[in-house]
Amino acid sequence: MLTFMTVLIALVCVLLMGAVLIQNPKGGGVDSTFGGAASNQMFGAAKSTDMIEKITWGLAIALFVLCIVTTLMVGSAGGGAEVPLQSQF
């Protein structure tokens, strides 16, 4: 299960990077290299910008939640197996 969560986090990270890179740095909508002109004609500039922004926020929230859940899973799985530092010396 932990491996599945790690792969899912990696997938969300790659999708989040793509969503951030597609955005125009000046807030003008989808970049023209990824079909920005066609999507601006089909959806309108404001709707395409809102869609990419919502996808970015959704992926960021999903990444945050997945990291917290994975941390709780790891913490609950190995909670009783800690070795004190004094016994190692």
N, CA, C and O atoms as a GROMACS GRO file, in nm:
protein
  356
    1MET      N    1   0.082  -0.119   0.000
    1MET     CA    2   0.000   0.000   0.000
    1MET      C    3   0.087   0.126   0.000
    1MET      O    4   0.053   0.226  -0.063
    2LEU      N    5   0.198   0.119   0.072
    2LEU     CA    6   0.288   0.233   0.078
    2LEU      C    7   0.351   0.260  -0.060
    2LEU      O    8   0.370   0.376  -0.097
    3THR      N    9   0.382   0.154  -0.133
    3THR     CA   10   0.437   0.171  -0.268
    3THR      C   11   0.335   0.236  -0.360
    3THR      O   12   0.369   0.323  -0.440
    4PHE      N   13   0.210   0.194  -0.349
    4PHE     CA   14   0.103   0.254  -0.429
    4PHE      C   15   0.090   0.404  -0.399
    4PHE      O   16   0.075   0.484  -0.491
    5MET      N   17   0.096   0.440  -0.271
    5MET     CA   18   0.084   0.582  -0.234
    5MET      C   19   0.203   0.663  -0.288
    5MET      O   20   0.186   0.777  -0.331
    6THR      N   21   0.322   0.603  -0.284
    6THR     CA   22   0.441   0.672  -0.334
    6THR      C   23   0.431   0.694  -0.485
    6THR      O   24   0.466   0.802  -0.535
    7VAL      N   25   0.385   0.594  -0.557
    7VAL     CA   26   0.367   0.608  -0.702
    7VAL      C   27   0.260   0.712  -0.732
    7VAL      O   28   0.274   0.790  -0.826
    8LEU      N   29   0.152   0.712  -0.655
    8LEU     CA   30   0.045   0.810  -0.674
    8LEU      C   31   0.094   0.953  -0.648
    8LEU      O   32   0.058   1.045  -0.720
    9ILE      N   33   0.176   0.970  -0.546
    9ILE     CA   34   0.234   1.102  -0.518
    9ILE      C   35   0.324   1.147  -0.632
    9ILE      O   36   0.320   1.263  -0.672
   10ALA      N   37   0.404   1.055  -0.686
   10ALA     CA   38   0.491   1.089  -0.799
   10ALA      C   39   0.410   1.128  -0.921
   10ALA      O   40   0.447   1.221  -0.992
   11LEU      N   41   0.301   1.058  -0.947
   11LEU     CA   42   0.215   1.090  -1.061
   11LEU      C   43   0.150   1.228  -1.045
   11LEU      O   44   0.145   1.305  -1.140
   12VAL      N   45   0.103   1.257  -0.924
   12VAL     CA   46   0.043   1.389  -0.899
   12VAL      C   47   0.148   1.499  -0.914
   12VAL      O   48   0.118   1.607  -0.963
   13CYS      N   49   0.271   1.472  -0.871
   13CYS     CA   50   0.379   1.571  -0.886
   13CYS      C   51   0.407   1.601  -1.033
   13CYS      O   52   0.423   1.717  -1.071
   14VAL      N   53   0.413   1.497  -1.116
   14VAL     CA   54   0.439   1.518  -1.258
   14VAL      C   55   0.323   1.595  -1.323
   14VAL      O   56   0.346   1.685  -1.403
   15LEU      N   57   0.200   1.560  -1.288
   15LEU     CA   58   0.084   1.632  -1.342
   15LEU      C   59   0.082   1.778  -1.296
   15LEU      O   60   0.046   1.867  -1.373
   16LEU      N   61   0.121   1.802  -1.170
   16LEU     CA   62   0.126   1.938  -1.119
   16LEU      C   63   0.232   2.020  -1.191
   16LEU      O   64   0.211   2.138  -1.222
   17MET      N   65   0.347   1.959  -1.217
   17MET     CA   66   0.451   2.030  -1.293
   17MET      C   67   0.401   2.067  -1.432
   17MET      O   68   0.424   2.178  -1.479
   18GLY      N   69   0.332   1.974  -1.497
   18GLY     CA   70   0.277   2.003  -1.629
   18GLY      C   71   0.174   2.114  -1.625
   18GLY      O   72   0.173   2.201  -1.712
   19ALA      N   73   0.088   2.112  -1.525
   19ALA     CA   74  -0.015   2.216  -1.513
   19ALA      C   75   0.047   2.353  -1.490
   19ALA      O   76   0.000   2.453  -1.543
   20VAL      N   77   0.152   2.358  -1.411
   20VAL     CA   78   0.219   2.486  -1.385
   20VAL      C   79   0.292   2.535  -1.510
   20VAL      O   80   0.291   2.654  -1.539
   21LEU      N   81   0.354   2.444  -1.584
   21LEU     CA   82   0.428   2.485  -1.702
   21LEU      C   83   0.337   2.528  -1.817
   21LEU      O   84   0.379   2.607  -1.902
   22ILE      N   85   0.215   2.478  -1.822
   22ILE     CA   86   0.122   2.516  -1.927
   22ILE      C   87   0.074   2.659  -1.907
   22ILE      O   88   0.040   2.727  -2.004
   23GLN      N   89   0.069   2.705  -1.784
   23GLN     CA   90   0.017   2.839  -1.757
   23GLN      C   91   0.108   2.946  -1.815
   23GLN      O   92   0.230   2.932  -1.819
   24ASN      N   93   0.045   3.052  -1.861
   24ASN     CA   94   0.118   3.167  -1.912
   24ASN      C   95   0.168   3.247  -1.791
   24ASN      O   96   0.088   3.277  -1.702
   25PRO      N   97   0.295   3.284  -1.786
   25PRO     CA   98   0.346   3.355  -1.669
   25PRO      C   99   0.281   3.490  -1.645
   25PRO      O  100   0.284   3.540  -1.532
   26LYS      N  101   0.222   3.551  -1.746
   26LYS     CA  102   0.157   3.681  -1.728
   26LYS      C  103   0.008   3.667  -1.702
   26LYS      O  104  -0.063   3.767  -1.699
   27GLY      N  105  -0.040   3.544  -1.684
   27GLY     CA  106  -0.180   3.524  -1.654
   27GLY      C  107  -0.271   3.534  -1.775
   27GLY      O  108  -0.390   3.561  -1.761
   28GLY      N  109  -0.216   3.514  -1.895
   28GLY     CA  110  -0.295   3.531  -2.015
   28GLY      C  111  -0.365   3.405  -2.063
   28GLY      O  112  -0.431   3.409  -2.167
   29GLY      N  113  -0.355   3.296  -1.992
   29GLY     CA  114  -0.426   3.175  -2.034
   29GLY      C  115  -0.330   3.065  -2.073
   29GLY      O  116  -0.213   3.066  -2.034
   30VAL      N  117  -0.380   2.970  -2.150
   30VAL     CA  118  -0.302   2.855  -2.191
   30VAL      C  119  -0.196   2.901  -2.290
   30VAL      O  120  -0.222   2.985  -2.377
   31ASP      N  121  -0.076   2.846  -2.278
   31ASP     CA  122   0.035   2.882  -2.366
   31ASP      C  123   0.004   2.840  -2.509
   31ASP      O  124  -0.059   2.737  -2.531
   32SER      N  125   0.048   2.918  -2.605
   32SER     CA  126   0.016   2.891  -2.745
   32SER      C  127   0.083   2.765  -2.797
   32SER      O  128   0.034   2.706  -2.893
   33THR      N  129   0.192   2.720  -2.737
   33THR     CA  130   0.258   2.599  -2.784
   33THR      C  131   0.176   2.474  -2.754
   33THR      O  132   0.199   2.370  -2.816
   34PHE      N  133   0.083   2.482  -2.663
   34PHE     CA  134  -0.002   2.369  -2.629
   34PHE      C  135  -0.145   2.391  -2.679
   34PHE      O  136  -0.241   2.345  -2.616
   35GLY      N  137  -0.159   2.458  -2.790
   35GLY     CA  138  -0.292   2.479  -2.847
   35GLY      C  139  -0.367   2.593  -2.782
   35GLY      O  140  -0.490   2.589  -2.773
   36GLY      N  141  -0.295   2.693  -2.736
   36GLY     CA  142  -0.360   2.804  -2.666
   36GLY      C  143  -0.456   2.883  -2.751
   36GLY      O  144  -0.560   2.926  -2.702
   37ALA      N  145  -0.422   2.903  -2.878
   37ALA     CA  146  -0.510   2.981  -2.965
   37ALA      C  147  -0.641   2.908  -2.990
   37ALA      O  148  -0.748   2.969  -2.989
   38ALA      N  149  -0.633   2.778  -3.012
   38ALA     CA  150  -0.755   2.700  -3.037
   38ALA      C  151  -0.841   2.692  -2.912
   38ALA      O  152  -0.964   2.701  -2.922
   39SER      N  153  -0.780   2.675  -2.797
   39SER     CA  154  -0.860   2.667  -2.674
   39SER      C  155  -0.918   2.802  -2.636
   39SER      O  156  -1.026   2.809  -2.578
   40ASN      N  157  -0.848   2.910  -2.668
   40ASN     CA  158  -0.903   3.043  -2.641
   40ASN      C  159  -1.024   3.070  -2.729
   40ASN      O  160  -1.118   3.137  -2.686
   41GLN      N  161  -1.023   3.019  -2.852
   41GLN     CA  162  -1.138   3.038  -2.939
   41GLN      C  163  -1.255   2.950  -2.895
   41GLN      O  164  -1.370   2.991  -2.904
   42MET      N  165  -1.223   2.829  -2.847
   42MET     CA  166  -1.329   2.736  -2.811
   42MET      C  167  -1.388   2.770  -2.674
   42MET      O  168  -1.510   2.774  -2.659
   43PHE      N  169  -1.304   2.794  -2.575
   43PHE     CA  170  -1.351   2.817  -2.439
   43PHE      C  171  -1.356   2.964  -2.402
   43PHE      O  172  -1.430   3.002  -2.311
   44GLY      N  173  -1.280   3.046  -2.468
   44GLY     CA  174  -1.264   3.184  -2.427
   44GLY      C  175  -1.143   3.194  -2.336
   44GLY      O  176  -1.110   3.097  -2.267
   45ALA      N  177  -1.077   3.309  -2.334
   45ALA     CA  178  -0.953   3.323  -2.256
   45ALA      C  179  -0.976   3.306  -2.107
   45ALA      O  180  -0.895   3.244  -2.039
   46ALA      N  181  -1.084   3.359  -2.055
   46ALA     CA  182  -1.108   3.353  -1.911
   46ALA      C  183  -1.140   3.211  -1.866
   46ALA      O  184  -1.095   3.168  -1.760
   47LYS      N  185  -1.216   3.136  -1.946
   47LYS     CA  186  -1.253   3.001  -1.906
   47LYS      C  187  -1.134   2.907  -1.910
   47LYS      O  188  -1.122   2.820  -1.823
   48SER      N  189  -1.044   2.921  -2.009
   48SER     CA  190  -0.928   2.834  -2.014
   48SER      C  191  -0.833   2.863  -1.898
   48SER      O  192  -0.773   2.771  -1.843
   49THR      N  193  -0.819   2.990  -1.862
   49THR     CA  194  -0.735   3.026  -1.749
   49THR      C  195  -0.795   2.971  -1.619
   49THR      O  196  -0.722   2.917  -1.536
   50ASP      N  197  -0.924   2.984  -1.603
   50ASP     CA  198  -0.990   2.932  -1.483
   50ASP      C  199  -0.975   2.780  -1.474
   50ASP      O  200  -0.955   2.726  -1.365
   51MET      N  201  -0.987   2.711  -1.588
   51MET     CA  202  -0.977   2.565  -1.587
   51MET      C  203  -0.837   2.520  -1.545
   51MET      O  204  -0.824   2.432  -1.461
   52ILE      N  205  -0.734   2.580  -1.603
   52ILE     CA  206  -0.597   2.543  -1.568
   52ILE      C  207  -0.568   2.579  -1.423
   52ILE      O  208  -0.499   2.504  -1.353
   53GLU      N  209  -0.620   2.692  -1.376
   53GLU     CA  210  -0.599   2.732  -1.237
   53GLU      C  211  -0.667   2.635  -1.141
   53GLU      O  212  -0.610   2.600  -1.038
   54LYS      N  213  -0.788   2.592  -1.174
   54LYS     CA  214  -0.858   2.496  -1.089
   54LYS      C  215  -0.787   2.361  -1.088
   54LYS      O  216  -0.779   2.296  -0.983
   55ILE      N  217  -0.736   2.319  -1.203
   55ILE     CA  218  -0.660   2.194  -1.209
   55ILE      C  219  -0.535   2.204  -1.123
   55ILE      O  220  -0.501   2.111  -1.050
   56THR      N  221  -0.466   2.317  -1.131
   56THR     CA  222  -0.344   2.337  -1.052
   56THR      C  223  -0.375   2.332  -0.902
   56THR      O  224  -0.304   2.266  -0.827
   57TRP      N  225  -0.479   2.403  -0.859
   57TRP     CA  226  -0.515   2.403  -0.717
   57TRP      C  227  -0.559   2.264  -0.672
   57TRP      O  228  -0.524   2.221  -0.562
   58GLY      N  229  -0.634   2.195  -0.756
   58GLY     CA  230  -0.679   2.060  -0.721
   58GLY      C  231  -0.563   1.964  -0.705
   58GLY      O  232  -0.560   1.884  -0.611
   59LEU      N  233  -0.467   1.971  -0.796
   59LEU     CA  234  -0.350   1.884  -0.786
   59LEU      C  235  -0.263   1.919  -0.664
   59LEU      O  236  -0.209   1.830  -0.599
   60ALA      N  237  -0.251   2.048  -0.634
   60ALA     CA  238  -0.173   2.089  -0.517
   60ALA      C  239  -0.238   2.039  -0.387
   60ALA      O  240  -0.170   1.992  -0.297
   61ILE      N  241  -0.369   2.050  -0.379
   61ILE     CA  242  -0.441   2.001  -0.260
   61ILE      C  243  -0.431   1.850  -0.252
   61ILE      O  244  -0.412   1.795  -0.143
   62ALA      N  245  -0.443   1.781  -0.366
   62ALA     CA  246  -0.430   1.635  -0.368
   62ALA      C  247  -0.291   1.592  -0.322
   62ALA      O  248  -0.278   1.495  -0.247
   63LEU      N  249  -0.188   1.663  -0.366
   63LEU     CA  250  -0.051   1.631  -0.324
   63LEU      C  251  -0.034   1.650  -0.174
   63LEU      O  252   0.027   1.566  -0.107
   64PHE      N  253  -0.088   1.758  -0.121
   64PHE     CA  254  -0.080   1.785   0.023
   64PHE      C  255  -0.149   1.674   0.104
   64PHE      O  256  -0.092   1.623   0.200
   65VAL      N  257  -0.269   1.638   0.063
   65VAL     CA  258  -0.345   1.535   0.134
   65VAL      C  259  -0.275   1.399   0.124
   65VAL      O  260  -0.266   1.326   0.223
   66LEU      N  261  -0.227   1.365   0.006
   66LEU     CA  262  -0.158   1.237  -0.012
   66LEU      C  263  -0.032   1.228   0.074
   66LEU      O  264  -0.002   1.123   0.130
   67CYS      N  265   0.041   1.338   0.083
   67CYS     CA  266   0.163   1.338   0.167
   67CYS      C  267   0.128   1.320   0.314
   67CYS      O  268   0.196   1.246   0.385
   68ILE      N  269   0.023   1.386   0.362
   68ILE     CA  270  -0.019   1.373   0.502
   68ILE      C  271  -0.065   1.230   0.530
   68ILE      O  272  -0.028   1.171   0.631
   69VAL      N  273  -0.147   1.174   0.440
   69VAL     CA  274  -0.198   1.038   0.459
   69VAL      C  275  -0.083   0.937   0.459
   69VAL      O  276  -0.082   0.844   0.540
   70THR      N  277   0.012   0.954   0.368
   70THR     CA  278   0.127   0.863   0.362
   70THR      C  279   0.212   0.874   0.488
   70THR      O  280   0.260   0.773   0.538
   71THR      N  281   0.229   0.994   0.539
   71THR     CA  282   0.305   1.011   0.663
   71THR      C  283   0.235   0.941   0.780
   71THR      O  284   0.300   0.878   0.862
   72LEU      N  285   0.104   0.952   0.786
   72LEU     CA  286   0.029   0.884   0.892
   72LEU      C  287   0.038   0.732   0.877
   72LEU      O  288   0.046   0.661   0.976
   73MET      N  289   0.038   0.683   0.754
   73MET     CA  290   0.051   0.539   0.730
   73MET      C  291   0.188   0.489   0.775
   73MET      O  292   0.198   0.384   0.838
   74VAL      N  293   0.293   0.562   0.743
   74VAL     CA  294   0.428   0.522   0.782
   74VAL      C  295   0.443   0.531   0.934
   74VAL      O  296   0.504   0.444   0.996
   75GLY      N  297   0.387   0.636   0.993
   75GLY     CA  298   0.397   0.652   1.139
   75GLY      C  299   0.325   0.542   1.214
   75GLY      O  300   0.373   0.497   1.318
   76SER      N  301   0.210   0.498   1.164
   76SER     CA  302   0.135   0.394   1.233
   76SER      C  303   0.195   0.256   1.209
   76SER      O  304   0.178   0.166   1.292
   77ALA      N  305   0.264   0.236   1.098
   77ALA     CA  306   0.321   0.105   1.067
   77ALA      C  307   0.447   0.077   1.148
   77ALA      O  308   0.470  -0.037   1.188
   78GLY      N  309   0.529   0.178   1.174
   78GLY     CA  310   0.656   0.155   1.242
   78GLY      C  311   0.663   0.221   1.377
   78GLY      O  312   0.773   0.255   1.421
   79GLY      N  313   0.553   0.242   1.445
   79GLY     CA  314   0.551   0.316   1.570
   79GLY      C  315   0.621   0.245   1.685
   79GLY      O  316   0.683   0.312   1.767
   80GLY      N  317   0.613   0.113   1.695
   80GLY     CA  318   0.670   0.044   1.810
   80GLY      C  319   0.808  -0.012   1.789
   80GLY      O  320   0.861  -0.078   1.878
   81ALA      N  321   0.869   0.011   1.674
   81ALA     CA  322   0.997  -0.052   1.643
   81ALA      C  323   1.115   0.043   1.661
   81ALA      O  324   1.222   0.018   1.605
   82GLU      N  325   1.100   0.149   1.736
   82GLU     CA  326   1.209   0.244   1.755
   82GLU      C  327   1.310   0.191   1.856
   82GLU      O  328   1.273   0.129   1.957
   83VAL      N  329   1.437   0.218   1.827
   83VAL     CA  330   1.545   0.174   1.917
   83VAL      C  331   1.606   0.300   1.977
   83VAL      O  332   1.642   0.393   1.904
   84PRO      N  333   1.619   0.305   2.111
   84PRO     CA  334   1.679   0.424   2.172
   84PRO      C  335   1.825   0.442   2.129
   84PRO      O  336   1.894   0.344   2.100
   85LEU      N  337   1.871   0.567   2.125
   85LEU     CA  338   2.008   0.594   2.081
   85LEU      C  339   2.110   0.539   2.181
   85LEU      O  340   2.219   0.501   2.138
   86GLN      N  341   2.081   0.532   2.308
   86GLN     CA  342   2.177   0.487   2.409
   86GLN      C  343   2.212   0.341   2.391
   86GLN      O  344   2.325   0.301   2.421
   87SER      N  345   2.121   0.258   2.342
   87SER     CA  346   2.151   0.118   2.330
   87SER      C  347   2.236   0.086   2.207
   87SER      O  348   2.284  -0.027   2.194
   88GLN      N  349   2.257   0.182   2.119
   88GLN     CA  350   2.339   0.156   2.002
   88GLN      C  351   2.487   0.168   2.030
   88GLN      O  352   2.568   0.118   1.952
   89PHE      N  353   2.527   0.233   2.139
   89PHE     CA  354   2.667   0.256   2.167
   89PHE      C  355   2.723   0.156   2.258
   89PHE      O  356   2.841   0.162   2.292
   0.00000   0.00000   0.00000
